Amino acid sequence: MSPTAGSRARDASRRRILIVEDDYLVALQFENALTEAGYDVVDIASTAEEAVQLIPDHKPELVLMDVRLAGPRDGIEAAAEILERFGIRSIFVSAFSDPTTRARADRANPIAWLAKPVADRRLVTTVSTALRDIPGGSDVG
């Protein structure tokens, strides 16, 4: 968890996003871009297991998910479980977007794919577009 994610006061009007990324510097880049755009980054997970465990407490509206994660399970497995158990969809942000990987990810019903490295503006625009289609609070991006 980043130092700011856990200590930030929650504002009900801000859209909630969970970042699942095992590269801490990349996760911080995503967190900074989204926070500056007005989103509430509820936490940062580095494993599939941690991501699934964080969902009930943080109730994100959207998950930014890397495909390759630390630990035995990957982001595709985590995104599929999060969708099945909690009804929350993901945006995959990964250097791995070959046809085989994308076909495996179909069961997670991803909102979008972003190829790493991703510019902050593209990340925020993609999140903003995705959240327009998800009920719950006003989009701030």
Secondary structure, DSSP 8 states (H G I E B T S, - for coil): --HHHHHS---TTS-EEEEE-S-HHHHHHHHHHHHHTT-EEEEEESBHHHHHHHHHHH--SEEEE-SS-BSSS-HHHHHHHHHHHH---EEEEES---HHHHHHHGGG--SEEEESS--HHHHHHHHHHHHHTS-SS----
